[in-house]
Amino acid sequence: MSESFEEFKDSFSYGSRSDLAFKFLKRLDQEQAATFLLELLHRLGDAVDDGSAESLVQLVYEFQARAYAGPSGQRAPEFKDAPFATLRRPLKQARVGLVTSTGHFVEGDDPQPFGVESMTQEEATRRILDFLRSAAQLSVIPSGTPSDGLRVRHGGYDIRGAQKDPNVVFPLDRLRELAAEGAFGSLAERAYSFVGATSHLRLVRETGPSWVERFKQDQLDAVLLVPA
């Protein structure tokens, strides 16, 4: 079956060649995507010769930034007001919590999305539209959980980095270290995570408000919010 270049570049975004590290190709026009692939091959040849992949990494980073920045000349949205409150006490005395949309959970406490036991990352990626239509599930993670006791599943981003080191998106170890150093008063007993690819309307109207009440019960003064 023949395939156009447009179909090829778009296939990395939840398509037949789904690769979440390269789904940004869909946001590039054909000329931009062709430029990226040509330069990628050129630098790959250089990497074979000099044994360094640094230039390859930089190229991918540059085109990811270009793709997600939007059309040339388009201004990024500005938000002058934000629903954040000032701290009620100095940070040195504050109780700090962690909430992420990265899809982490404790081994043995799988949220089982859609009732599926031990859902694979591949299935989560295939069912991204189901996640986007559904209410988010909040996973409770005791703050003493070691990194090797964490698991992650998320259909909207490439989780390989998070699997190698959860702290890149779920910085529980770093928060424990900062608390021990006295950077803030104390770390909350529980951290929370959910799959950010969810129904945002339900998040705002249904699940979100109930979560806030839960955070209030934890007596949090500040929360570190980490998006996927």
C-alpha atoms as one frame of an Amber mdcrd trajectory, in Angstrom:
protein
   0.000   0.000   0.000   1.403   3.367  -1.027   1.852   6.064   1.579   2.384
   9.781   1.237   5.123  11.617   3.116   2.422  13.443   5.073   0.965  10.130
   6.202   4.437   8.841   7.052   5.403  11.755   9.319   1.990  11.761  10.997
   2.151   8.019  11.717   4.554   8.598  14.643   1.806  10.366  16.584  -0.405
   7.513  17.833  -0.358   5.986  14.358   1.049   2.822  12.816   4.614   3.818
  13.795   3.674   5.334  17.138   6.780   6.679  18.850   6.014   9.338  21.433
   9.561  10.707  21.266   8.895  11.683  17.641   5.191  12.491  17.652   6.234
  16.133  17.221   6.757  15.381  13.500   3.004  15.686  13.025   3.200  19.337
  14.060   5.767  20.125  11.362   4.809  20.851   7.776   6.228  18.617   5.079
   9.181  20.884   4.305  10.161  21.187   7.958   9.822  17.442   8.505  11.910
  16.697   5.412  14.594  19.121   6.621  14.661  17.415  10.010  14.961  13.895
   8.588  17.650  14.881   6.094  19.707  16.586   8.819  19.108  13.628  11.149
  20.612  11.239   8.586  23.502  13.610   7.965  24.341  13.849  11.666  23.852
  10.115  12.102  26.595   9.594   9.539  28.837  11.964  11.494  28.053  10.089
  14.713  29.208   6.842  13.135  32.530   8.504  12.370  33.152  10.400  15.603
  31.240   8.178  18.044  29.312  11.094  19.568  25.519  11.321  19.626  25.454
  14.819  21.160  24.661  16.502  17.842  21.777  14.081  17.237  20.265  14.832
  20.627  20.557  18.573  20.042  18.850  18.306  16.647  15.879  16.406  18.093
  15.609  18.922  20.927  15.674  21.879  18.517  12.929  20.485  16.285  10.777
  19.416  19.248  10.949  22.980  20.556  10.133  24.356  17.101   7.183  22.009
  16.653   5.575  22.700  20.017   6.172  26.459  19.843   3.564  26.679  17.094
   3.637  28.500  13.727   6.414  31.008  13.196   5.536  34.405  14.630   2.712
  33.063  16.763   2.884  34.403  20.291   2.682  32.014  23.180  -0.369  32.483
  25.412   0.134  34.752  28.384  -1.642  34.317  31.689  -1.449  37.401  33.876
  -3.555  35.887  36.616  -2.971  32.502  38.220  -5.048  30.628  40.827  -2.134
  30.322  43.238  -2.098  31.527  46.815   0.820  33.038  48.679   2.417  30.898
  51.368   0.848  31.239  54.788   4.205  30.616  56.444   7.894  30.773  55.476
   9.078  27.984  53.180  11.423  26.812  55.940   8.304  25.915  57.919   6.061
  24.767  55.065   4.650  21.315  54.516   5.232  20.468  50.841   3.430  17.903
  48.702   3.991  16.435  45.236   1.296  16.051  42.570   2.145  14.925  39.030
   0.282  14.075  35.846   2.936  11.513  34.930   1.021   8.282  35.530   3.097
   6.897  38.414   1.810   4.392  40.937   3.215   2.040  43.556   4.058  -1.495
  42.508   1.197  -3.703  43.666  -1.297  -0.819  43.630  -2.054  -0.617  39.907
  -5.007   1.716  39.187  -6.075  -0.728  36.444  -7.469   1.770  33.912 -10.726
   0.610  32.332 -10.538  -2.499  34.525  -7.539  -3.877  32.639  -5.056  -5.729
  34.834  -1.374  -5.045  34.171  -2.067  -2.835  31.144   1.080  -2.461  29.052
   2.477   0.864  27.923   1.761  -0.167  24.342  -1.934  -0.659  25.109  -2.064
   2.639  26.989  -0.679   4.376  23.911  -3.212   2.659  21.648  -6.058   3.663
  23.971  -5.053   7.318  24.282  -8.478   8.453  23.069 -10.170   6.392  25.784
  -8.012   8.124  28.394  -8.845  11.533  26.964 -12.568  10.851  27.305 -12.409
   9.403  30.821 -12.099  10.793  34.316  -8.599  10.676  35.795  -7.673   8.205
  38.525  -5.534   9.515  41.364  -2.817   7.205  42.674  -1.652   7.655  46.267
   2.080   7.147  46.755   3.592   7.101  50.269   6.467   9.572  50.372   8.840
   6.899  51.648   8.396   4.760  48.534  11.807   3.916  46.996  12.351   4.585
  43.312  12.453   0.879  42.500   9.002   0.521  44.034   7.449   2.918  41.515
   5.808   2.015  38.226   4.642   4.299  35.432   2.139   4.053  32.575   0.982
   6.913  30.372  -0.315   6.962  26.823   0.684  10.551  26.123   4.469  10.705
  26.489   7.543   8.524  26.117   8.016   6.937  29.545  11.450   5.397  28.888
  13.269   8.208  30.688  10.866   7.978  33.630  11.457   4.237  33.838  15.228
   4.705  33.978  14.999   7.453  36.603  11.561   8.328  38.045  12.988  11.587
  39.398  13.046  13.209  35.957   9.264  13.631  36.245   8.431  12.322  39.735
  11.162  13.923  41.914  10.331  12.212  45.196  13.978  11.409  45.986  14.993
  15.018  45.357  12.223  16.320  47.641  13.300  13.959  50.405  16.849  15.257
  50.046  15.727  18.888  50.144  13.607  18.225  53.215  16.603  16.611  54.939
  18.712  19.648  54.058  16.124  21.977  55.594  15.127  23.644  52.314  11.511
  23.471  53.496   9.746  22.415  56.652   8.560  18.886  55.907   7.487  16.564
  53.122   3.875  15.383  53.110   3.293  11.742  53.956   1.666  11.102  50.585
   2.413  12.105  47.012  -0.095  11.814  44.173  -0.017  11.059  40.472  -2.490
  10.577  37.637  -2.484  10.219  33.862  -2.652  13.755  32.497  -4.143  12.569
  29.214  -7.658  12.784  30.569 -10.945  14.644  30.244  -9.955  18.130  31.354
 -13.595  19.143  31.716 -14.166  16.322  34.183 -10.897  17.181  35.903 -12.035
  20.764  36.495 -15.628  20.003  37.400 -15.562  16.606  39.072 -12.324  14.972
  40.139 -10.246  18.103  40.732 -12.376  19.632  43.494 -12.498  16.332  45.405
  -8.730  16.033  45.108  -8.277  19.527  46.528 -10.258  18.510  49.604  -7.937
  15.549  49.966  -4.885  17.792  49.740  -6.397  20.057  52.385  -6.725  17.068
  54.697  -2.981  16.518  54.216  -2.516  20.065  55.566  -0.304  21.095  52.683
   1.134  24.599  52.569   2.618  24.205  49.094   2.452  21.682  46.268   5.019
  20.949  43.588   3.025  20.336  40.385   4.853  18.328  37.709   3.237  17.908
  34.272   3.957  14.968  31.993
